[in-house]
Amino acid sequence: MFFEALVNSVPLGEAGSPGIRVAAFIFALLGSALLIWRFLKFTVLPAMRPNLPKEYPYWIPVIGHLRGFVKNSQGLLTQARLYFGNTREPFSVTMGGQTFYIVSRPDDVKAIFRNTTSFTFEIFAREILHDLGCTPGSIISMYGTMEDELKGDKNREKTTARRAREFHIHQMFPGNLLNDIGADFAHYYEKTMSIEHLVTGTKYATQIAPDAVNVSLFTFFSEIFTNAAQDAYFGQVLRKKYPHMAWTLLEFDDLAWQVLFKYPSFLSRKMLNARDRVFDALEDYFASPEGARTDTVWFTRALEKEMRDAGLTNRDIAIMVMTIYWGVATNTRKAGFWLMSYLLFNDELKAVICNEIAPAFKSGEVDQEYIVNDCPRFRGAWDETLRMTAFSSSVRYITRDTVVGNKLLQKGYRIMMPYRQMHLNESVFGDRVEEFASERFVKNPEMRRANMAFGGGATMCPGRHLATQTIMVFVAMLLHKFDVTLDPPNQPFPQVDESIPVLGIIDMKRTHDIQLKLKVRGE
């Protein structure tokens, strides 16, 4: 009766009106089916299964919230969290046919990190390496079989991938090896921070006086951190053969989100071209004689030997190592950019930090340990920068049904633990969580435990100590050597670009780069 009344309500009067009636009938039928489906899925089923996380409603089956996530992932997750009353209980979101449990309550996150049997990350690592071009055989050589991982086989603790992670932790843990690589970074900074180098060896600096230059902050930091990481991990051989390698990596990084969303090749040719140029260069590097490339960190040599013993080709080694170089280089440039931006737009804080770091330069050489451990306001600004700008997520695959936060997380689903959602938790970080507060971590250093910028659990970033040291030391050296000011002085604070998914630190809108004046300080 409903459909008949609706169809007959369409006015006659033109030829073809029966066709209009048929269209109206089909439209009404589909609309009614959609309403019934939505009512059953998001009202009836949740009432029948209260122990499962509630799902954020959507209108288009399968597609779900994919468009909203791609457009602004954090905005979508914030809307969902508030939709459920901001209780921070686990809930679920469907995107492109894939349903994720969203977990942001600290106790729940800790429980997931501790449980390495029910929750695994390595499936995602496999997928990324596959999408980047690694052969299936090399992935098995690194991680073992998928069957062993899904059933929690203890033998997977001995995989090449696990040993590679142990090597990286060993290289990056505070001590002699970290001090060695930190010294390499500082030496590079010193060489490239001169007026002469800036005006003759770069394309982004303009000399405005014998002792002063103008630079673009993001471009400046991009070159410094990417090249410094390249030299540390690969020595001089790679730079001599491929002098523009760093910029090729950054070209790939700007479009790397297309890998995450599995863009078809005809839509991602620019990204694929840059990716392949990076792979080609690294493959050539690992094909060169080992005796010609000994000026690298211990980790690179140890990792190469481990992968060769596992039977990996030069191409597969290049892809595996590239993922490490990619993370080290690209996230440091962004984190350094945001830290420097917060200081430049707060003259009082910048002055306090300039005074605080001064003792680190009394001997003529930079005291890196002093900068990292004995400058509380500077360290607090760094911690707050990480809290404000970490926009990626920790992810896990569920290998068996497990209860977390009184909700049953089902086998075969995926968990997303978005850092931004955790960092906006007022019960953890106090008031004004959406504002930069440089003294937040100074007043309560224990908050660092809840700062998830470097992840957590078994997948916590092994390079977190190096990142903290290299960024803080570079910014300190820059502020000590130069009087750094905005030029022109009335520039707006850079805007974040929330439309691009990231694997670490949020990007900024490239039209909002900051122009600086660097003037050498008097002795």
C-alpha positions in Angstrom: 0.0 0.0 0.0 2.8 2.4 0.9 4.7 1.9 -2.4 1.4 2.0 -4.4 0.4 5.3 -2.8 3.9 6.8 -3.4 4.0 5.8 -7.0 0.4 7.0 -7.7 1.3 10.4 -6.0 3.6 11.2 -9.0 1.5 13.5 -11.2 0.6 12.5 -14.7 0.5 15.0 -17.5 3.5 14.2 -19.7 4.4 11.4 -22.0 6.7 9.1 -20.2 5.2 9.6 -16.8 4.8 5.8 -16.3 8.6 5.7 -16.5 8.7 8.4 -13.8 6.4 6.2 -11.7 8.7 3.2 -12.1 11.7 5.4 -11.2 9.9 6.7 -8.1 9.0 3.1 -7.2 12.6 1.9 -7.5 13.8 4.9 -5.5 11.2 4.3 -2.8 12.1 0.6 -2.7 15.8 1.3 -2.4 15.3 4.1 0.2 13.1 1.9 2.3 15.6 -1.0 2.1 18.3 1.4 3.2 16.3 2.6 6.1 15.5 -0.9 7.2 19.2 -2.0 6.8 20.4 1.0 8.9 17.8 0.4 11.6 18.8 -3.2 11.9 22.5 -2.7 11.8 22.8 0.3 14.1 19.8 -0.1 16.4 18.6 -3.7 16.6 22.0 -5.6 16.4 23.8 -3.4 19.0 20.9 -4.0 21.4 21.2 -7.7 20.9 25.0 -7.7 21.3 25.8 -5.1 24.0 29.2 -6.7 24.7 30.5 -5.7 21.2 31.8 -2.2 20.5 29.1 0.0 19.0 29.6 1.0 15.4 29.5 4.6 14.2 26.5 4.7 11.8 26.9 5.4 8.1 24.6 5.5 5.1 26.5 3.8 2.3 27.1 0.1 2.8 30.7 -1.2 2.4 32.0 2.3 1.7 31.2 3.5 5.2 33.2 6.4 6.4 36.1 6.0 3.9 35.6 9.5 2.3 35.5 11.2 5.7 38.6 9.4 6.9 40.6 10.3 3.8 39.4 13.9 3.9 40.1 14.4 7.7 40.8 11.2 9.7 41.1 12.9 13.0 38.0 15.0 12.5 36.0 11.8 11.7 37.3 10.0 14.8 36.6 13.0 17.0 33.0 13.1 15.7 32.6 9.4 16.4 34.0 9.7 19.9 31.7 12.5 20.7 28.7 10.7 19.1 29.2 8.0 21.7 29.2 10.5 24.6 33.0 10.8 24.9 33.0 7.7 27.1 36.2 6.5 25.4 34.9 3.0 25.3 36.1 1.0 22.3 33.8 1.7 19.2 34.1 0.7 15.6 34.3 2.5 12.3 33.9 0.9 8.8 36.0 2.3 5.9 36.0 0.7 2.5 34.7 -2.6 3.7 37.2 -2.8 6.5 36.0 -2.4 10.1 38.4 -1.0 12.7 37.9 -1.0 16.5 38.9 2.5 17.7 40.6 2.4 21.1 41.8 5.5 22.9 41.4 5.0 26.7 44.8 4.7 28.3 44.1 1.5 30.3 42.7 -0.2 27.2 45.7 0.8 25.1 48.1 -0.5 27.7 46.2 -3.8 27.8 46.5 -4.2 24.0 50.2 -3.3 24.0 50.9 -5.9 26.7 49.0 -8.7 25.0 51.3 -9.7 22.1 49.5 -13.1 21.7 46.0 -11.8 20.8 47.2 -8.7 19.0 49.9 -8.5 16.3 51.3 -5.7 14.2 53.4 -7.7 11.8 50.5 -8.3 9.4 50.5 -4.6 8.6 54.3 -4.6 8.1 53.8 -7.5 5.7 51.1 -5.6 3.8 53.2 -2.4 3.5 56.3 -4.3 2.3 54.1 -6.1 -0.2 52.6 -2.9 -1.5 56.1 -1.4 -1.8 57.2 -4.2 -4.0 58.9 -6.8 -1.8 58.7 -10.4 -3.1 56.5 -12.8 -1.1 59.5 -15.0 -0.5 61.5 -12.2 1.0 58.6 -11.3 3.3 58.4 -14.9 4.6 62.2 -14.9 5.0 61.9 -11.8 7.2 58.7 -12.6 9.2 58.0 -16.3 8.8 54.7 -17.6 7.5 51.4 -16.0 8.1 50.0 -19.2 9.6 52.6 -19.2 12.4 51.9 -15.5 13.1 48.1 -16.0 13.4 48.4 -19.0 15.7 51.0 -17.2 17.9 53.9 -19.6 17.2 56.7 -18.7 19.6 59.2 -19.5 16.9 58.3 -16.1 15.3 60.3 -14.5 18.1 63.4 -15.7 16.2 62.5 -14.2 12.8 64.9 -12.0 10.9 62.5 -9.1 11.3 62.6 -9.4 15.1 66.4 -9.6 15.1 66.5 -6.5 12.9 64.4 -4.6 15.4 66.8 -5.7 18.2 69.7 -4.4 16.2 68.0 -1.1 15.8 67.2 -0.8 19.5 70.8 -1.7 20.3 72.1 1.1 18.0 69.6 3.6 19.3 69.6 2.9 23.0 71.4 5.6 25.0 75.1 4.8 25.3 78.2 4.6 23.1 76.5 3.7 19.8 73.9 6.4 20.1 76.6 8.9 21.1 78.6 7.9 17.9 75.7 8.6 15.6 74.7 11.7 17.5 78.2 13.0 17.0 77.9 12.3 13.2 74.7 14.3 13.1 76.2 17.2 15.1 79.3 17.3 12.8 77.0 17.4 9.7 75.0 20.3 11.3 78.1 22.3 12.0 79.3 21.9 8.4 76.1 22.9 6.8 75.0 25.7 9.1 77.6 28.2 7.9 76.6 31.2 5.8 78.9 30.1 3.1 77.3 26.7 2.7 73.8 28.1 2.9 74.3 30.6 0.1 76.5 28.4 -2.2 75.3 24.9 -1.5 71.5 25.3 -1.3 68.7 26.7 -3.4 66.5 27.9 -0.6 68.8 30.5 1.1 69.2 34.1 0.0 72.1 36.2 1.4 70.8 39.6 2.6 74.0 40.7 4.4 77.6 39.4 4.9 76.4 37.7 8.1 72.7 37.0 7.4 70.5 34.9 5.1 66.8 34.4 4.5 65.6 30.7 4.4 62.4 28.8 4.1 62.1 26.9 7.4 60.5 23.7 6.1 62.8 23.4 3.1 65.8 24.1 5.3 64.8 21.5 7.9 63.9 19.0 5.1 67.4 19.1 3.6 69.3 19.1 6.9 67.6 16.2 8.5 67.2 14.0 5.4 70.8 14.4 4.3 72.1 13.9 7.9 70.2 10.7 8.2 71.3 9.5 4.8 75.0 10.1 5.6 74.7 8.4 9.0 73.0 5.3 7.7 74.8 5.0 4.3 78.0 7.0 4.5 79.3 9.1 1.6 79.0 6.5 -1.2 75.3 7.0 -1.7 75.5 10.8 -1.7 78.4 10.8 -4.2 76.6 8.5 -6.6 73.1 10.0 -6.1 73.6 13.6 -4.8 69.8 14.3 -5.0 68.7 11.1 -3.3 67.3 13.0 -0.3 65.0 15.1 -2.4 63.8 12.0 -4.3 62.9 10.4 -0.9 61.0 13.6 0.1 59.2 13.6 -3.2 58.0 10.1 -2.5 57.1 11.0 1.1 54.8 13.8 0.0 52.7 11.1 -1.9 53.4 8.1 0.3 49.8 8.1 1.6 48.8 6.6 -1.8 50.6 3.4 -0.8 48.5 3.2 2.4 45.3 3.6 0.4 46.4 1.2 -2.4 46.0 3.8 -5.1 45.9 2.2 -8.6 49.1 2.8 -10.6 47.6 5.0 -13.2 46.6 7.5 -10.4 50.0 7.3 -8.6 52.6 7.4 -11.3 54.5 10.3 -9.7 54.7 8.5 -6.3 55.8 5.2 -8.0 58.4 7.0 -10.1 60.0 8.6 -7.0 59.7 5.3 -5.1 61.4 3.3 -7.8 64.3 5.9 -8.1 64.9 5.5 -4.3 64.8 1.7 -4.6 67.1 1.8 -7.6 69.7 3.9 -5.8 69.7 1.8 -2.7 69.8 -1.5 -4.7 72.9 -0.1 -6.5 74.3 0.9 -3.1 74.0 -2.6 -1.7 75.4 -4.1 -4.9 78.6 -2.1 -4.5 81.6 -3.6 -2.7 81.2 -3.7 1.1 84.8 -2.5 1.5 83.8 0.8 -0.2 81.0 1.6 2.3 82.3 1.1 5.8 81.6 4.7 6.9 78.1 3.8 8.2 76.5 3.1 11.5 76.9 -0.4 13.0 73.2 -1.1 12.5 73.3 -0.8 8.7 76.1 -3.4 8.4 74.6 -5.7 10.9 71.1 -5.6 9.2 72.6 -6.2 5.8 74.4 -9.3 7.0 71.3 -10.6 8.7 69.2 -10.2 5.5 71.8 -11.7 3.2 72.0 -14.7 5.5 68.2 -15.0 5.1 68.7 -15.0 1.3 67.3 -11.6 0.4 68.3 -10.0 -2.9 69.8 -6.5 -3.2 66.4 -5.2 -4.3 64.6 -6.7 -1.3 67.3 -5.4 1.1 66.9 -1.9 -0.5 63.1 -2.0 0.1 63.5 -3.1 3.7 66.1 -0.6 4.6 64.3 2.2 2.7 61.4 2.0 5.2 63.7 2.7 8.0 65.4 5.6 6.2 62.0 6.9 5.2 60.8 7.0 8.8 64.0 8.5 10.3 64.4 11.3 7.8 60.9 12.4 7.0 59.4 12.5 10.6 62.4 14.4 12.0 62.0 17.2 9.5 58.4 17.7 10.4 58.8 17.4 14.1 61.7 19.9 14.0 59.7 22.3 11.9 56.8 22.3 14.4 59.1 22.7 17.4 60.9 25.6 15.8 57.6 27.2 14.8 56.2 27.1 18.3 59.4 28.8 19.6 59.4 31.5 16.9 55.9 32.5 17.7 56.6 32.8 21.4 59.4 35.3 22.0 59.4 34.8 25.8 59.7 31.0 25.5 62.5 31.3 22.9 64.5 33.7 25.1 64.1 31.3 28.1 65.4 28.4 26.0 68.3 30.4 24.6 69.5 31.1 28.1 68.8 27.5 29.2 70.9 25.9 26.4 73.9 28.3 26.7 75.9 26.2 29.1 75.9 23.4 26.5 78.3 25.4 24.3 80.8 26.6 26.9 83.6 24.1 25.9 83.4 25.0 22.3 81.7 21.7 21.4 78.0 21.0 21.9 77.2 19.0 25.0 74.3 16.9 23.6 73.6 15.1 26.8 73.1 18.5 28.6 70.7 19.7 26.0 68.5 16.6 26.2 68.6 16.0 29.9 69.3 19.3 31.7 67.1 21.8 29.9 63.6 21.2 31.3 61.8 24.1 29.5 63.3 23.0 26.2 62.5 19.4 26.8 59.0 20.3 27.9 58.5 22.3 24.6 59.7 19.2 22.7 57.3 16.9 24.5 54.4 19.2 24.0 55.3 19.5 20.3 55.1 15.8 20.0 51.8 15.7 21.8 50.3 18.4 19.5 51.6 17.0 16.2 51.6 13.2 16.3 48.7 12.3 14.0 49.3 8.6 13.1 48.0 5.5 14.9 49.2 2.3 16.3 47.4 -0.6 14.7 47.0 -4.3 15.6 45.4 -7.4 14.0 43.3 -9.5 16.4 44.2 -13.2 16.3 41.7 -14.4 18.9 38.6 -13.1 20.6 39.7 -10.9 23.5 37.9 -8.6 26.0 39.3 -5.1 26.3 37.5 -2.4 28.4 34.5 -4.7 28.9 34.0 -5.0 25.2 34.7 -8.1 23.1 37.1 -7.5 20.3 36.6 -10.2 17.7 39.1 -12.3 15.9 39.9 -11.1 12.3 39.1 -7.5 13.0 41.7 -4.7 13.2 42.4 -2.2 16.0 43.4 1.4 15.5 44.8 3.4 18.4 44.9 7.0 17.1 47.5 9.1 18.9 45.7 12.4 18.4 42.6 11.1 20.2 44.7 10.0 23.1 46.5 13.3 23.3 43.2 15.2 23.5 42.3 13.4 26.7 41.8 16.0 29.4 41.8 13.4 32.2 45.4 12.6 31.2 46.9 15.9 30.0 44.8 18.4 31.9 43.1 21.6 30.6 43.5 23.2 27.2 44.5 20.0 25.5 44.0 21.6 22.1 46.5 24.4 22.9 50.3 24.3 23.0 51.3 24.7 26.6 55.1 24.6 26.9 55.1 23.9 30.7 52.6 21.0 30.6 55.3 18.4 30.8 57.6 20.5 33.0 55.0 20.6 35.7 54.2 16.9 35.4 57.0 14.9 33.7 55.1 11.7 34.3 52.8 12.7 31.5 55.6 11.5 29.1 54.4 8.0 29.7 51.1 8.9 28.1 52.7 10.7 25.1 52.2 8.2 22.3 54.1 10.1 19.6 56.6 7.2 19.3 54.0 4.5 19.6 54.1 1.9 22.4 54.5 -1.7 23.3 56.5 -4.0 21.1 56.3 -1.5 18.2 57.5 1.6 20.1 59.9 3.4 17.7 63.4 2.3 18.4 64.7 5.6 17.0 62.9 7.8 19.6 66.1 8.6 21.5 67.9 9.5 18.3 65.0 11.7 17.1 64.8 13.5 20.4 68.6 14.1 20.5 69.1 15.1 16.9 66.2 17.5 16.7 66.8 19.2 20.1 70.5 19.5 19.3 70.0 21.0 15.9 67.5 23.5 17.1 69.8 24.4 20.0 72.8 24.8 17.7 70.6 27.0 15.4 69.5 29.3 18.2 73.0 29.5 19.6 74.7 30.4 16.3 72.0 32.6 14.9 69.6 35.3 15.9 66.5 33.6 14.3 63.5 35.8 13.5 60.5 35.8 11.3 61.1 37.8 8.1 58.6 39.4 7.4 57.6 39.6 11.1 53.8 39.4 10.6 53.5 35.9 9.2 50.7 33.7 10.5 51.4 30.5 12.3 51.6 27.6 9.8 48.4 25.5 9.4 48.3 21.8 9.6 47.2 19.7 6.6 44.7 17.2 8.0 43.6 16.0 4.6 46.8 13.9 4.1 47.0 10.6 6.2 50.5 10.3 7.8 52.6 7.6 9.4 54.0 10.0 12.0 54.0 13.7 12.4 51.3 15.8 10.8 52.2 17.7 7.7 51.7 21.4 7.2 50.1 23.2 4.3 53.0 23.8 2.0 51.8 27.3 1.1 52.3 28.1 4.8 56.0 27.6 5.1 57.8 30.2 7.3 60.4 32.6 6.0 63.2 33.3 8.4 66.1 35.6 8.8 69.3 33.9 10.2 71.8 36.5 11.5 75.1 35.3 12.9 75.3 36.1 16.6 78.2 38.2 17.8 81.0 36.4 19.7 
